[in-house]
Amino acid sequence: MKVSKRQSRRTIRGSMIVEVSVGFWVLLGVAFLMLKAAGTVTSGQRWTVLQSMTDAYMTKETAVGNRWPFDDFKSNGSPWPTYPSISQQTVVIGKLPGGIPLSATLKRTKYPAPNNLSGSGGSGTSTTNPASTECWKLQSLLSYKVGTRDYVKARTTLRVR
C-alpha cells in the first residue's frame, strides 16, 4: 500500500504544474485583452483632445480677427496679407499627454469684397457703393498632422465698416 500512496502523490504534483501553467496562460490572455481595451479607449480620448485643442486655437484666431483694428489689418504689416499673398507660420497649439507639443501650420490671407471702392481693394464706384462701405474676408487655415493623416481647419471672419 505504501507504493500506491507514492504513485498518487506524484500524479497530484504533476497535475498542479499543469494547472498553474494553464492558469498563468489564461491570466496572460486576460491581461493582453485588457491592454488592448485600454489602448482603444485612450485612442478615442486622444482624438477628442486633438479636436478640442485645434478648435480652441481656431476660436482664438477668430477672436483675434474680430478685434484687430480695422485700419491695422489693411496696412502692410497686417498678419493677414491681401490675396494672393499668404502668411505662413508654425505654431504650437498645445501639448499632448506626456508633454509632447502639437505643432501646426497657420496660413492667413484676406480678400476684399468686389464692391469695395478702388482705394479699399475693390472695383466698386460711388454709384454701386454709395455708403462707401468696406468689407473684408479674413481667412485662417490651420493644417496639422496626426500620425500619417493630414488635417485642415478653416475659419473665416467677415469685417465690415
Phi, psi and omega in degrees: 000329179297327180294319182292327178294321179295320179295321180291326178293322180294320179291327178292315180297318179295322181288331178292323178296318178295315180297318179295318179296314179297316178299319178298314181292324177295316179297320178296320177296317178297319179297320179296317178297321178294323178295317178296320179295319178296321177295321178295316179295317182294322180295323176294321178293323181296318178299317179296318179297315180297316180295321179295318181294316181290322176296319179296319180295318181289330174295319176297320179297319177296319179296319178297318179296326180285327185261353179296132181302137187302313181292332181287323182281348173276345183282172181291334181273014182290145175292343178251096177287157181287134180302136021271359176289144179225130173269142183224133177212151176268130182234152173261119185264352178163185179236136177281165175305135184098001178080016180279120181287141177254113181253156181214169177252125180255124178242135181230146172201165177224150180237131173279151175289144182297337182269003174298154175293161185300329178288347181247021174089004181249188178238021180283163178237175179293341177281316181278339181224071186293336181273359181055040179285150176243139178224128179231141177252114178266126182239133177235130178240129178246117178245134182216164184236134175235112184067241179256001183259143177256139180231152177224134173239140182232144174225137179238131179243130180257123179244127182228138170215000000 
